Amino acid sequence: MISEKITTLLSSFSRVELNRFRRYIQSPYLNDQPDALPLFDILCRQMKKGENPEPIRKVAVWEQLYPGRPFNSAHLRRLTSDLTQLAMRFIAAESERDEPLNEAIRIQKSLGKPEYAKHLAGIERQIAKYSEENPQLSPGSLLIQFQSKDISFGRNSRGSGSSGYISSLTAADFALDCFYIVQKMRYFVAWLQYKGSRATEEQITLMEGFRRTAAGPRFDNVPLIRLFCLVSDCFSEPGNERHFTELLEQLDQSTPEVAPENLREFYQMAQNYCALKINQGRTDYYLVYFNLQKKITDLRLLLEDDILPETLFKNMITIGLNVGEFEWTENFINEYYPYLPVSIRENARTFNLANLYFHQKKYGQVIELLRNVEYSDLVYALGSKLILLKTYCESGEQMALDSLTDSFRVYVRRNRDMSKGLKKEYLNFLNFLSRIPNARLTGTLQELHRKVSESQHVISKKWLLEIISGGMR
């Protein structure tokens, strides 16, 4: 079979990327292997047939490449390897198109000879102009600024008496400090958040005086440093909520100065702080979390390459429902579900709409959405059956509830993808739920409530206790 490396790469390309890659291969400067293009065309034809790229046979490819010539596995393997290397270089070249400064920095570094002085001055003006027109900072842009300043210093350092020597030296030094502090604080903050939720013996520390230096007046005009300092304060001293208030204020002020991908990162860290507080029982932070979600949405920061991660989609809806923002949540579902990965898009939309309708007590719409839906994804399958069970219970559909309880119990017991712990949680829930009608008749609801309260392994425990308490009134 043809190497999976090349078929995997080519199958990941869009139609536009395949056309661009074909032109890339055609360049004799970039590709000195003329047979790479026919091989590429053969593989593309196979993929257009809708065939799985993996079973493409080497002999069949050889016969199309070299009709009448004896099969040479080593030659075809080298040719396939050459095409793979071309594809990876093409991916790197395409990514450079999105980072115009990277190419300018490489040109700047290459124009060090005295005879290139005029050209060098021109490219440095371009770099300066681009930085002025794109002031939003990111760790990547700070690195590029340092690289550019360092190249200028290297050129001026050939003669320490040159007029630009000391200014290029101090500029390079400041750019290096900015990049290093931001990157170091980024790692430190990531570690603080990790150890807040997981046990670890690994440590990331700051050098003595580092935090004080980073917060000093020298970096007052570098918003990334200010923000990372505040985030580190939030997670180093989570009990001091003044740090969090300052972080939110600084985020508002710094929005125009920070690159969107990093602004998104800071807002997510702020949400992580809210989640920490919520887990400590501070339910007032649900509303703070939700307002941060609205801010992220209003700033158009949700999408990454026009894709919305499924976990983020679900979290946004969960928090919206917790604070009772039903209209906002429904608008969010309808507006953003098309940006979910295709494989789970409809599942996510149906499940989350049903969850919304359940919270709104629109039980008829929940049943209409979920009654005849079969999910291939385990998480959605379990979640939808759970919502449907709760709906039947809340709406008094006892026969439908009993039927679904029985079929759901069989589903859980037979499912091989569920862990033992998860099965136990669901089976306990079904057992307790099915005992409620008899407990009402026998007057033993209080005893059932006690058993559920003491159980450590039951899904939707809070809802179950509320239903039992309702029957006790």
Buried (B, 14 or more C-beta within 10 A) or exposed (E): EBBEBBBEBBEEBEEEBBEBBBEBBEEEEEBEBEBBBBBBBBBBEBBEEEEEBEEBEBEEBBEEBBEEEEEEEEBBEEBBBBBBBBBEEBBEBBEEEEEEBBEBBBBBBEBEEEEBEEBBEEBBEBBEEBBEEEEBBBBBBBBBBBBBBBBBBEBBBEEEEEEBBEEBBEBBBBBBBBBBBBBBBBEBBBBBBEBBEEEEEEEEEBEEEBBEBBBEEBBEEBBBBBBBBBBBBBBEEBEEBEBBEBBBEBBEEBBEBBBBEBBBBBBBBBBBBBBBBBEEEEEEBBBBBBBBBBBBBEBEBBBEEEEBBBEBBBBBBBBBBBBBBBEBBBEBBEEBBEBBEEEBBBBBBBBBBBBBBBBBEBBEBBBEBBEEBEBEBEEBBBBBBBBBBBBBBBBEBEEBBBEBBEEBBEBBEEBEEBEEEBBBBBBBBBBBBBBBEEBBEEEBBEEBBEBBEEBEBBBBBEBBBEBBEEBEE
